[in-house]
């Protein structure tokens, strides 16, 4: 894996670095929610953007404001004081269709990793570091409805730096401490034990309309406590979406119409072009202040949460660089997932998942 810098820049330094049209704008430390979202107290039950937030995308076990696990078979860090209940053997489809209910200890066998491990969130109040891997059902060549899920596992607690920011382990220097191997990669075949979760932050209904909030939860495999790597397999190609399907990916939905997000949440999909951005902010940039690209004709936000590392000097960890606002994509690949209270698409590779990629990628940058 490439070196990843996890230190955090202050807001002033980061803003000074945002000089091109494609820059991700100012991504303030400690609050990565897009403009329009209310800023409640620090808690470990929401999700920020751009990988630098204090809140969580799902839980890996629901947690209170002080970070204490209130569900999950083993709580934080993947180890418990009592033997967990025997896990029920099930499938990703049975979890995402609701055939297996919430809060059930389960094991899924032979699933295929669709992403590397990434830092989903960290909490200032508890210091918890939540790591995630997207998984696919086995034996498919193209992703399909109910074939994917986000699996979550708590690792070693982060340390607080002199600015009060939580710094989680850098996997290039020390183990993350969660249940997933640090070198897990797309194509790894895994047996995974965790607990089913149906999650969204509790305050989504309090967000203003411009935040495009949802009340539709995301089905997840939380509190992962055991992962066994058993081999490798071909990585399924992302299923192509177009037109109305793209619009549905970004639609908030409602509790009566949640089946679409149940089916496609956690699944890698391809947005088929032509796709154009909605220009944002006073400078009319392609990439907004919190690393989001908003696609024209829909409310769908394409984020950088999986690869952005605040303060990193590695171009692979930064927002895409589009110096011209006259950009049209032939395709964008990513995972349909909740970003705090908003359904979004999260690419895992700023170069490979965009066609065309940003200027820094076309200049020869290759991100693994």
Beta strands, then each sheet from edge to edge (+ up, - down):
strand 1: 88-90
strand 2: 105-113
strand 3: 118-122
strand 4: 129-136
strand 5: 148-154
strand 6: 159-160
strand 7: 166-167
strand 8: 188-199
strand 9: 218-232
strand 10: 239-241
strand 11: 268-276
strand 12: 293-294
strand 13: 301-303
strand 14: 328-339
strand 15: 342-346
strand 16: 354-355
sheet 1: 1+ 2+ 4- 3+
sheet 2: 1+ 2+ 8- 9+ 5+
sheet 3: 6+ 7-
sheet 4: 10+ 11+ 14- 15+ 13+ 12-
sheet 5: 10+ 11+ 14- 16+
end
